[in-house]
């Protein structure tokens, strides 16, 4: 990990909104706590991740930012640093591509990927809560067996239920 205690003053003094800290502000606090510098490329990458509804590959993040804001190698390095301090979660796509989403300490998000369209949908809160309880139970069981640094990666792949066809309108008879 590349670490530094330096900060860029104009970027490090992030103000919080009256509603509370925004995702990028929370992420900046995590960077500072880990001794990582807050740089323009890191801010751009964090903003791109925070704005996304679904996980993104490094290439998607780079494409969204554009080469003028951040080169591909920088995106790879930043994501690796973010992952090391658990600021991003890695998930996987059907073909094994690594996808990333911002992790600000909230509940884990689980996804289901459509086999046909590759659309990524979040799993609802009730199912996520049940899944989280089950996974934490398995992690605890593994710890009692002597495993350390236990974590998990869970993704679901399936075909969503068909959208019901609209009923055909009968021609009006007079």
N, C-alpha and C positions, 0 to 999 in steps of 0.2 A: 504494500500500500504506500502511496506517496502521501506523506503527511507533512503538514507545516502548521506553525502557530500563527503565521502571518495572515492578515486579512486585508482586503482592499477596502479602505474606509467607506467610500461612497457606496459600495455594494454590501458591506457588512452591517450597516446601521439600518436594518429593515424595520419599518414601522408597522405596528399591528393595527388592524382596523377596529372600529368600535364593536364589531360583532365577534371579535376574537381573532386569533392568528389565522392567516390564510395558509394553504398547503405549502407554498414556496417559503413562507416565513418560518413555518415549523421545520421544514427541511433544512433551512439555513442554520437554525439553532442546533440541529443534529450535526451538521457539518462542523460548526464551531466546537461543539462538545467533543467531537472526535479529533479535533486539531487539524481539520482540513480547511484549506483556503476557500473563500467564496469568490469565484471568478465568473466572468461573463458567460463562458461556455457552460459552466455548471448551472448557473441560474437559468440559462436558456433550456437546457436539458430537463431540469426540474420542472420548469413551467410547462414544457411540452408533455411530460409525464402526468403532471397534475391535471392538465386539461383533457386528457384522454379518458374515455369511458371504458376502454378495454386495453389489455396489455399490448405492447408494441415491441417489434424487433429493433435491434440497434440500427439496422438499415432504414426502417420506417422513421425512427426518430431523426436520423441524419437527413433523410429526404425532407421531412417536415421543416427542419431548421434551415436547410439549405447550406451549401458549401461555404458561402460568404460568412455565416455566423459561427460555423464549427466544422472542423474536418472530421472524417470518419474515425480516424485513430483516436482523436480526442473523445469522441462519443464512447468508443470501446473502453478507454481508460477511465473515464468518469463513471460509467456504469459499473465497471469492476470495483472502483473505490466505493461507490454507493452500496453495492451488494455486500462488500466486506463489512460495512457498518450497519447492515440491515435496513438501509434507506430505500432499497428496492427489493421486490420479490421476483424471483425468476419462475416462470411457468413455461410450458412447452406446447408447441403447436403439433398438429398431426404428423408433420414430416420431421419432427425433432428440433425445429427451429426454437431457439430460446427467445422468450418474450418477457418483457419486464413491465412492472407497474409500481407506482410509488407506494411506499409502506410507511405510514406515519403513526404506526402503533395501534391503529384501530383493529377491528375484527378482520380476520383473514377473509379474502374474497375468493370464492371458488367459481369455476366456469364450466360450461359445457360447450363444446365445439361441434358445430354441425358437420357431419361427414360429407355432405353434398355441396354446401355453399361456403363452408369454412367460417361461417358467422360465429362469433363468440358471444355467448349470453352469460350474464351473471346468474348464479343460482340464488333463489329467493332466501330471505333472511331466516325463515323458520328451518329450512333444510340446512342452511349453513350452520345454524346454531347446533342442530342435531349432529351434523358431521363433525363440527369442532369438538363437541363433547366426546364423541367416539374416538377421534384422533388423539386427543389429549390423554384419554384412557390408555390407548395403545402405547403412546410415548412413555407414560408413567410405568407401565408394565415392563417396557424395555429397560428403563432406568433401574428398576428393581432387579433386573437380570444382569446389571453391571454395565450396560451401554451408557456412553456419555455423549454429549453434544448431539442429542437426538433431535431430528427435525423430519419434515415430510414434504413431499410435493404430490399434490393430487389434482388431476385434471380428468374431466369426463368427456367422452366423445360419443355422439349419438345422432340420430335423425329426429328432428323435432316433430311434434304432432302436425299433421297436415292442417292447413288453414281451411276451414269449411268453405265449400264453394257457395257463391251467392245463388239464391234460388232464381230460377229463370222466371221472368215475368211473362205471364200469359197475355196474348194479344187481347185487347178489349173487344168484346162482341157487342154489337148493337142490336 
